[in-house]
Amino acid sequence: MRLLRAAIIALAAVVIVGSSADAAELLMYRRDGCPWCRAWDREVGPVYGKTEIGRRLPLRMVDINGKRPDIVLKGPIVYTPTFVLVGNTHEVGRIEGYPGDSFFWELLNRLVQQLPVTH
């Protein structure tokens, strides 16, 4: 039931992503030993790239202690995992922490709604 709900939420996000900026991606800031990152890896990681939203918003892993991508953030990245939705090299919004798979998809759907629409 949880996976079905998550799939429905992800599908709703696809409609929005389909009409949004094409240069969007999702960055996952993480660190070695992060138990919440490992939980995301187990619960969402295997299916993320197989979903429509995952294909439209490619996921890029970023080591919080490593080289950072050249994007404009709204603030510092402190917690791991932190998921940053990027559109045209600027942060659109973020999810700090990992609240579980159902909440992740719901929060990601809300973030996607913040992407600028292009015509």
N, CA and C atoms as a LAMMPS dump frame, in Angstrom:
ITEM: TIMESTEP
0
ITEM: NUMBER OF ATOMS
357
ITEM: BOX BOUNDS ff ff ff
-5.0000000000000000e+02 5.0000000000000000e+02
-5.0000000000000000e+02 5.0000000000000000e+02
-5.0000000000000000e+02 5.0000000000000000e+02
ITEM: ATOMS id mol type element x y z
1 1 1 N 0.821 -1.192 0
2 1 2 C 0 0 0
3 1 3 C 0.87 1.263 0
4 2 1 N 1.945 1.227 0.807
5 2 2 C 2.835 2.39 0.855
6 2 3 C 3.476 2.641 -0.499
7 3 1 N 3.896 1.56 -1.162
8 3 2 C 4.525 1.723 -2.471
9 3 3 C 3.533 2.223 -3.51
10 4 1 N 2.284 1.76 -3.441
11 4 2 C 1.268 2.226 -4.367
12 4 3 C 1.023 3.719 -4.174
13 5 1 N 0.919 4.125 -2.936
14 5 2 C 0.715 5.554 -2.631
15 5 3 C 1.902 6.377 -3.127
16 6 1 N 3.115 5.887 -2.883
17 6 2 C 4.309 6.583 -3.338
18 6 3 C 4.327 6.678 -4.861
19 7 1 N 3.922 5.61 -5.538
20 7 2 C 3.898 5.617 -7.001
21 7 3 C 2.887 6.62 -7.533
22 8 1 N 1.74 6.725 -6.888
23 8 2 C 0.716 7.689 -7.307
24 8 3 C 1.228 9.112 -7.132
25 9 1 N 1.875 9.374 -6.009
26 9 2 C 2.434 10.708 -5.766
27 9 3 C 3.508 11.023 -6.792
28 10 1 N 4.377 10.047 -7.074
29 10 2 C 5.43 10.253 -8.066
30 10 3 C 4.841 10.502 -9.444
31 11 1 N 3.77 9.794 -9.788
32 11 2 C 3.119 9.987 -11.075
33 11 3 C 2.528 11.388 -11.188
34 12 1 N 1.948 11.87 -10.11
35 12 2 C 1.415 13.236 -10.115
36 12 3 C 2.531 14.242 -10.343
37 13 1 N 3.693 13.982 -9.775
38 13 2 C 4.825 14.878 -9.964
39 13 3 C 5.297 14.887 -11.403
40 14 1 N 5.137 13.779 -12.095
41 14 2 C 5.566 13.675 -13.489
42 14 3 C 4.84 14.68 -14.359
43 15 1 N 3.568 14.853 -14.125
44 15 2 C 2.788 15.803 -14.905
45 15 3 C 3.371 17.197 -14.751
46 16 1 N 3.756 17.529 -13.538
47 16 2 C 4.322 18.844 -13.279
48 16 3 C 5.722 18.946 -13.858
49 17 1 N 6.552 17.925 -13.647
50 17 2 C 7.916 17.946 -14.154
51 17 3 C 7.926 18.024 -15.671
52 18 1 N 6.989 17.364 -16.312
53 18 2 C 6.928 17.36 -17.763
54 18 3 C 6.788 18.748 -18.354
55 19 1 N 6.209 19.694 -17.623
56 19 2 C 6.04 21.039 -18.134
57 19 3 C 6.983 22.025 -17.477
58 20 1 N 8.002 21.507 -16.774
59 20 2 C 8.925 22.373 -16.051
60 20 3 C 10.253 22.476 -16.78
61 21 1 N 11.135 23.25 -16.197
62 21 2 C 12.446 23.474 -16.787
63 21 3 C 13.171 22.16 -17.021
64 22 1 N 13.776 22.02 -18.2
65 22 2 C 14.451 20.784 -18.561
66 22 3 C 15.786 20.6 -17.86
67 23 1 N 16.422 21.667 -17.426
68 23 2 C 17.754 21.583 -16.834
69 23 3 C 17.691 21.301 -15.339
70 24 1 N 16.697 20.568 -14.896
71 24 2 C 16.535 20.3 -13.476
72 24 3 C 17.192 18.968 -13.112
73 25 1 N 17.687 18.898 -11.877
74 25 2 C 18.24 17.659 -11.337
75 25 3 C 18.056 17.671 -9.831
76 26 1 N 18.207 16.501 -9.237
77 26 2 C 18.11 16.359 -7.791
78 26 3 C 19.482 15.964 -7.272
79 27 1 N 20.005 16.754 -6.341
80 27 2 C 21.281 16.449 -5.713
81 27 3 C 21.011 15.837 -4.347
82 28 1 N 21.725 14.781 -4.021
83 28 2 C 21.637 14.178 -2.7
84 28 3 C 22.975 14.382 -2.005
85 29 1 N 22.989 15.292 -1.041
86 29 2 C 24.183 15.52 -0.242
87 29 3 C 24.203 14.468 0.852
88 30 1 N 25.322 13.753 0.972
89 30 2 C 25.417 12.638 1.899
90 30 3 C 26.812 12.565 2.482
91 31 1 N 26.973 11.736 3.498
92 31 2 C 28.294 11.488 4.074
93 31 3 C 28.416 10.018 4.426
94 32 1 N 29.654 9.54 4.447
95 32 2 C 29.91 8.151 4.83
96 32 3 C 29.389 7.906 6.235
97 33 1 N 28.761 6.759 6.43
98 33 2 C 28.277 6.374 7.749
99 33 3 C 26.922 6.94 8.123
100 34 1 N 26.293 7.695 7.256
101 34 2 C 24.989 8.296 7.552
102 34 3 C 23.907 7.209 7.51
103 35 1 N 23.268 6.903 8.651
104 35 2 C 22.257 5.846 8.651
105 35 3 C 21.01 6.211 7.854
106 36 1 N 20.67 7.49 7.796
107 36 2 C 19.498 7.916 7.031
108 36 3 C 19.763 7.826 5.533
109 37 1 N 21.01 8.061 5.133
110 37 2 C 21.391 7.89 3.722
111 37 3 C 21.268 6.417 3.328
112 38 1 N 21.715 5.535 4.216
113 38 2 C 21.613 4.101 3.937
114 38 3 C 20.155 3.664 3.846
115 39 1 N 19.302 4.226 4.706
116 39 2 C 17.867 3.9 4.645
117 39 3 C 17.29 4.337 3.3
118 40 1 N 17.639 5.537 2.837
119 40 2 C 17.177 6.006 1.526
120 40 3 C 17.695 5.07 0.426
121 41 1 N 18.97 4.684 0.543
122 41 2 C 19.56 3.776 -0.447
123 41 3 C 18.77 2.469 -0.546
124 42 1 N 18.301 1.953 0.576
125 42 2 C 17.544 0.695 0.597
126 42 3 C 16.113 0.866 0.095
127 43 1 N 15.457 1.932 0.542
128 43 2 C 14.014 2.084 0.328
129 43 3 C 13.647 2.799 -0.97
130 44 1 N 14.419 3.768 -1.374
131 44 2 C 14.077 4.584 -2.551
132 44 3 C 15.104 4.417 -3.667
133 45 1 N 16.355 4.327 -3.302
134 45 2 C 17.434 4.265 -4.281
135 45 3 C 17.227 3.284 -5.417
136 46 1 N 16.822 2.035 -5.125
137 46 2 C 16.666 1.061 -6.211
138 46 3 C 15.566 1.412 -7.216
139 47 1 N 14.575 2.185 -6.825
140 47 2 C 13.469 2.489 -7.742
141 47 3 C 13.514 3.911 -8.292
142 48 1 N 14.275 4.8 -7.669
143 48 2 C 14.245 6.206 -8.075
144 48 3 C 14.492 6.377 -9.576
145 49 1 N 15.564 5.834 -10.079
146 49 2 C 15.907 5.992 -11.498
147 49 3 C 14.963 5.297 -12.458
148 50 1 N 14.136 4.394 -11.945
149 50 2 C 13.181 3.67 -12.778
150 50 3 C 11.848 4.389 -12.879
151 51 1 N 11.649 5.41 -12.058
152 51 2 C 10.396 6.169 -12.091
153 51 3 C 10.491 7.268 -13.132
154 52 1 N 9.355 7.737 -13.554
155 52 2 C 9.331 8.839 -14.529
156 52 3 C 9.998 10.08 -13.947
157 53 1 N 9.716 10.371 -12.693
158 53 2 C 10.331 11.55 -12.074
159 53 3 C 11.843 11.375 -11.975
160 54 1 N 12.287 10.158 -11.715
161 54 2 C 13.714 9.883 -11.652
162 54 3 C 14.401 10.043 -12.997
163 55 1 N 13.698 9.722 -14.065
164 55 2 C 14.266 9.911 -15.403
165 55 3 C 14.297 11.386 -15.794
166 56 1 N 13.335 12.146 -15.318
167 56 2 C 13.283 13.57 -15.669
168 56 3 C 14.133 14.437 -14.743
169 57 1 N 14.328 13.954 -13.505
170 57 2 C 15.179 14.659 -12.54
171 57 3 C 16.32 13.724 -12.164
172 58 1 N 17.374 13.672 -12.956
173 58 2 C 18.475 12.774 -12.629
174 58 3 C 19.028 13.08 -11.235
175 59 1 N 19.461 12.03 -10.564
176 59 2 C 19.996 12.145 -9.218
177 59 3 C 21.511 12.185 -9.278
178 60 1 N 22.084 13.167 -8.599
179 60 2 C 23.546 13.262 -8.501
180 60 3 C 23.924 13.214 -7.026
181 61 1 N 24.768 12.248 -6.669
182 61 2 C 25.246 12.11 -5.296
183 61 3 C 26.395 13.079 -5.069
184 62 1 N 26.362 13.765 -3.917
185 62 2 C 27.405 14.726 -3.58
186 62 3 C 27.888 14.421 -2.161
187 63 1 N 29.184 14.18 -2.011
188 63 2 C 29.77 13.974 -0.687
189 63 3 C 29.833 15.333 0.007
190 64 1 N 29.18 15.425 1.163
191 64 2 C 29.111 16.705 1.871
192 64 3 C 30.508 17.217 2.244
193 65 1 N 31.472 16.308 2.368
194 65 2 C 32.84 16.696 2.727
195 65 3 C 33.756 16.808 1.513
196 66 1 N 33.208 16.602 0.33
197 66 2 C 34.012 16.629 -0.886
198 66 3 C 33.801 17.905 -1.68
199 67 1 N 34.186 17.829 -2.946
200 67 2 C 34.014 18.971 -3.858
201 67 3 C 32.532 19.198 -4.104
202 68 1 N 32.124 20.429 -3.984
203 68 2 C 30.719 20.785 -4.165
204 68 3 C 30.462 21.23 -5.607
205 69 1 N 29.284 20.907 -6.135
206 69 2 C 28.952 21.382 -7.483
207 69 3 C 28.797 22.904 -7.499
208 70 1 N 28.982 23.467 -8.652
209 70 2 C 28.899 24.922 -8.811
210 70 3 C 27.444 25.323 -9.029
211 71 1 N 26.689 25.376 -7.918
212 71 2 C 25.292 25.813 -7.973
213 71 3 C 25.075 26.864 -6.902
214 72 1 N 24.044 27.651 -7.078
215 72 2 C 23.696 28.691 -6.11
216 72 3 C 22.71 28.093 -5.118
217 73 1 N 23.166 27.949 -3.868
218 73 2 C 22.323 27.411 -2.807
219 73 3 C 21.657 28.538 -2.032
220 74 1 N 20.498 28.236 -1.455
221 74 2 C 19.793 29.215 -0.627
222 74 3 C 20.399 29.322 0.765
223 75 1 N 21.171 28.333 1.155
224 75 2 C 21.812 28.309 2.465
225 75 3 C 22.771 27.143 2.534
226 76 1 N 23.507 27.03 3.645
227 76 2 C 24.482 25.942 3.761
228 76 3 C 23.808 24.578 3.893
229 77 1 N 24.509 23.563 3.452
230 77 2 C 24.065 22.179 3.626
231 77 3 C 24.684 21.698 4.936
232 78 1 N 23.845 21.329 5.896
233 78 2 C 24.32 20.925 7.214
234 78 3 C 24.039 19.459 7.485
235 79 1 N 22.834 19.016 7.156
236 79 2 C 22.38 17.672 7.51
237 79 3 C 22.472 16.725 6.323
238 80 1 N 22.648 15.441 6.651
239 80 2 C 22.611 14.428 5.599
240 80 3 C 21.541 13.402 5.95
241 81 1 N 20.827 12.945 4.954
242 81 2 C 20.902 13.458 3.593
243 81 3 C 20.134 14.778 3.464
244 82 1 N 20.571 15.582 2.537
245 82 2 C 19.81 16.752 2.107
246 82 3 C 19.647 16.62 0.601
247 83 1 N 18.398 16.687 0.16
248 83 2 C 18.067 16.59 -1.26
249 83 3 C 17.785 17.998 -1.76
250 84 1 N 18.531 18.426 -2.761
251 84 2 C 18.377 19.775 -3.303
252 84 3 C 17.892 19.67 -4.737
253 85 1 N 16.742 20.264 -4.999
254 85 2 C 16.226 20.34 -6.359
255 85 3 C 16.85 21.562 -7.013
256 86 1 N 17.526 21.325 -8.14
257 86 2 C 18.258 22.369 -8.836
258 86 3 C 17.635 22.587 -10.201
259 87 1 N 17.398 23.837 -10.523
260 87 2 C 16.937 24.225 -11.845
261 87 3 C 17.836 25.309 -12.384
262 88 1 N 18.482 25.05 -13.497
263 88 2 C 19.37 26.034 -14.128
264 88 3 C 20.413 26.574 -13.157
265 89 1 N 21.1 25.692 -12.474
266 89 2 C 22.2 25.954 -11.534
267 89 3 C 21.802 26.712 -10.262
268 90 1 N 20.512 26.814 -9.978
269 90 2 C 20.043 27.472 -8.75
270 90 3 C 19.161 26.522 -7.954
271 91 1 N 19.319 26.563 -6.634
272 91 2 C 18.461 25.758 -5.773
273 91 3 C 17.021 26.233 -5.88
274 92 1 N 16.136 25.296 -6.114
275 92 2 C 14.704 25.569 -6.139
276 92 3 C 14.121 25.326 -4.753
277 93 1 N 14.586 24.265 -4.117
278 93 2 C 14.13 23.912 -2.779
279 93 3 C 14.869 22.68 -2.309
280 94 1 N 14.586 22.261 -1.069
281 94 2 C 15.308 21.121 -0.513
282 94 3 C 14.476 20.329 0.473
283 95 1 N 14.902 19.098 0.661
284 95 2 C 14.369 18.22 1.698
285 95 3 C 15.554 17.914 2.607
286 96 1 N 15.462 18.293 3.868
287 96 2 C 16.536 18.006 4.817
288 96 3 C 16.155 16.778 5.625
289 97 1 N 17.008 15.763 5.566
290 97 2 C 16.748 14.518 6.259
291 97 3 C 15.973 13.556 5.379
292 98 1 N 15.741 12.379 5.914
293 98 2 C 14.976 11.366 5.196
294 98 3 C 13.853 10.878 6.097
295 99 1 N 12.61 11.269 5.803
296 99 2 C 11.476 10.937 6.662
297 99 3 C 10.788 9.61 6.33
298 100 1 N 11.365 8.795 5.473
299 100 2 C 10.736 7.548 5.028
300 100 3 C 10.27 7.683 3.593
301 101 1 N 10.035 6.537 2.948
302 101 2 C 9.762 6.568 1.51
303 101 3 C 8.481 7.299 1.138
304 102 1 N 7.4 7.09 1.861
305 102 2 C 6.139 7.764 1.51
306 102 3 C 6.265 9.275 1.633
307 103 1 N 6.85 9.721 2.732
308 103 2 C 7.009 11.161 2.917
309 103 3 C 8.001 11.74 1.926
310 104 1 N 9.039 10.971 1.596
311 104 2 C 10.012 11.463 0.625
312 104 3 C 9.336 11.81 -0.701
313 105 1 N 8.519 10.874 -1.232
314 105 2 C 7.862 11.111 -2.513
315 105 3 C 6.905 12.295 -2.417
316 106 1 N 6.203 12.412 -1.318
317 106 2 C 5.275 13.528 -1.141
318 106 3 C 6.022 14.86 -1.09
319 107 1 N 7.115 14.911 -0.334
320 107 2 C 7.906 16.141 -0.252
321 107 3 C 8.572 16.466 -1.586
322 108 1 N 9.018 15.445 -2.302
323 108 2 C 9.611 15.677 -3.614
324 108 3 C 8.565 16.238 -4.578
325 109 1 N 7.355 15.734 -4.508
326 109 2 C 6.268 16.252 -5.336
327 109 3 C 6.052 17.742 -5.059
328 110 1 N 6.066 18.122 -3.807
329 110 2 C 5.917 19.547 -3.456
330 110 3 C 7.059 20.384 -4.003
331 111 1 N 8.267 19.85 -3.935
332 111 2 C 9.423 20.575 -4.486
333 111 3 C 9.275 20.779 -5.985
334 112 1 N 8.882 19.738 -6.674
335 112 2 C 8.752 19.797 -8.137
336 112 3 C 7.757 20.885 -8.535
337 113 1 N 6.756 21.093 -7.743
338 113 2 C 5.762 22.126 -8.033
339 113 3 C 6.373 23.519 -8.011
340 114 1 N 7.543 23.654 -7.397
341 114 2 C 8.217 24.959 -7.327
342 114 3 C 9.1 25.255 -8.537
343 115 1 N 9.303 24.245 -9.399
344 115 2 C 10.095 24.48 -10.597
345 115 3 C 9.395 25.497 -11.493
346 116 1 N 10.151 26.409 -12.078
347 116 2 C 9.529 27.351 -13.009
348 116 3 C 8.994 26.628 -14.235
349 117 1 N 7.831 27.005 -14.677
350 117 2 C 7.218 26.404 -15.853
351 117 3 C 7.726 27.141 -17.088
352 118 1 N 8.136 26.373 -18.099
353 118 2 C 8.561 26.969 -19.358
354 118 3 C 7.558 26.656 -20.435
355 119 1 N 7.415 27.52 -21.361
356 119 2 C 6.42 27.321 -22.444
357 119 3 C 7.109 27.15 -23.765
